[in-house]
Amino acid sequence: MSRDSTDLTEVKTRRDLILEEMGLTPVWRLRQTVPQAEPAAASGVVTVPESRITNQSPQPAARQKPRITNHESRITDSGDRRSEIMSLDWGALKARVAGCTDCPLHAKRNKTVFGVGDEDADWLFVGEGPGADEDAQGEPFVGQAGKLLDNMLAAISLKRGTNVYIANIVKCRPPGNRNPEPQEALQCEPYLHRQIELIRPKLIVALGKVAAANLLASDASVASMRGTVHQYRGIPLIVTYHPAYLLRSLVDKAKAWSDLCFAVRFMKDLQISKTATI
């Protein structure tokens, strides 16, 4: 067997393992237009329409232009505290977060969780807040949900720290892993806003309802926000499920995979559009 063939086999095997971890096995294949096809259960292969999930790398295809929505932010750019935060560089911002006592969450935290990754990333993933593992280590998404997120990234040829940045709505763990209170999210919002300004991502992926609600000032469900390109302060934003939710709701892992494919197609189209204007 040639080296190229061996490498291809290894890539396919790795992809299969990743999709298995995400709960997307048996292998997804495009539906073929063949007469009287055997039922999926007979062959052990699940077939789905081409417009849905595939086992192949997402490819640009002729389709309707994604709907783009704009949301008015609940946050106003005013106040001395906000102005001070919005003037900070990376080093000063990290120090400011590390010593923050501006909301009650600081009282029981072990470590602040600033964010992690490529500070010039095209992709920004935003979750809701640290859990117990994150509070102990000071890094977002390091528990089981983090393992799933890493596998989701790998499935679309991305990697934590390489063209990817990961952050949360709040920097301190809410007690009992509850959702952040509105006032807690409000106090942390300038930190995330400044991170986004410094990173200048091409796409934000909101992971779960809490992240989407705070970034888009919308109380709509994740299900209703999926499949649409939203805007956060002029930056395209796509909504999908939080990895922790996916660990509890295996049936929605396939939907999350579809969202990731949608995001990849959008980024490819963005690059095509940029190239066409040069």
Secondary structure, 3 states (H helix, E strand, C coil): CCHHHHHHHHHHHHHHHHHHHCCCCCCEEECCCCCCCCCHHHHCCEEECCCCCCCCCCCCCCCCCCCECCCCCCCCCCCHHHHHHCCCCHHHHHHHHHCCCCCHHHHHCCCCCCCEECCCCCEEEEECCCCHHHHHHCCCCCCHHHHHHHHHHHHCCCECCECEEEEECCCCCCHHHCCCCHHHHHHHHHHHHHHHHHHCCCEEEEECHHHHHHHHCCCCCHHHHCCCEEEECCEEEEEECCHHHHHHCHHHHHHHHHHHHHHHHHHHHHHHHHHHHC
